[in-house]
């Protein structure tokens, strides 16, 4: 089942190693944003971006573009008249050192509230094809025939372990709250499997064997969020508020999108774990070795080579959170999801807060894992349970967005 999400052995309680007496994890090294916004934005921030690409994700394209091959309105009165469903066929171009390559065409499904706009847009990348995420008979089925329909054993296990909202969000709730929703199945352009994923990444990066240009699937999926924005920002129905949302591996990608695309307004990263919000040093749960052995296509070769040498890494994941400043970020966690290391995510949030402080923002608001503050710049949320997306998660996501955008 770990091929479906970055998961591991289920444990009964959260680890309390490295905790202060008040229940807050020990503070990591703090990000140094410099003395003012100019120093941060012109010097410190670019340095951290370069270091994270080199040491964790690989380098993103120097330039990118997206074109619409087809666009169709599938249902103008979906969800009992609450929304309009549309489908786009997109193709994206990546340019590395002057050489451009194109992705395979991929589909994007958009659901827009049938109320006056413009509307903020939640951007989702899913484990499942679009027809599972937006459950409507007119949505195109995946060309390879993959599906998360509930008939197969794998689908039933996934829904049991990870919750009913792992693939299909509560669309009526989202529309009634005034948000548009867009989704892609990122495996359509970079498959989530070692052989096919590495082959697709190599095709998109002509100088792929060069460590300076080799990117992993997490970076490519982050790049996919930006290609969604390329398309939707041209439509006046949508407010210029773009919110990448992802669970587990796509939570990692959402944070990377927020760190590198200045158009991103906020990020919802749910249980993003190793290579996402959780620190590499002094961590619990999934190790760098375990994640890079299991998913060799996700990260740079440099990240895999740092396994067992995390203390010598020149950067850590609090830098990724800091690069999202001053935009709000939601870090979702579960108490029994030790594999994703909630303690490590909390310590990273503490370490990232100085980058928010430089903008006269507080960053993390809490001293311990609770209580949840939806209005915080770094909003840390933890619930009972394990790795997945369950009924109480989406109300928390929307409460966070409402606190910042309404």
Secondary structure, DSSP 8 states (H G I E B T S, - for coil): -TTTSS-----SS---TTB-TTS-B---------SSHHHIIIIIHHHHHHHHIIIIIB---SEEEEEEEEEEEEEEEHHHHTEEEEEEEEEEEEEETTEEEE---EEEEEEEESSSS-EEEEEEE-SS-HHHHS--TTS---TT-----TTSHHHHHHHHHH-GGGTS--HHHHHHTT-EEEEE-GGGTS-SSHHHHHHHHHHH-TTTTSTTT-B-HHHHHHHHHHHHHHHHTT-TTEEEEEEEEEETHHHHHHHHHHHH-TTEEEEEEES--BTTTB-STT--SS-HHHHHHH-TTSS-HHHHHTTT-GGG-S--HHHHHHTTTTSEEEEEEETT-GGG-HHHHHHHHHHHHHHHHTTT---B--SSS-S--TTSSEEEEEESS-SS--HHHHHHHHHHHHHHH-
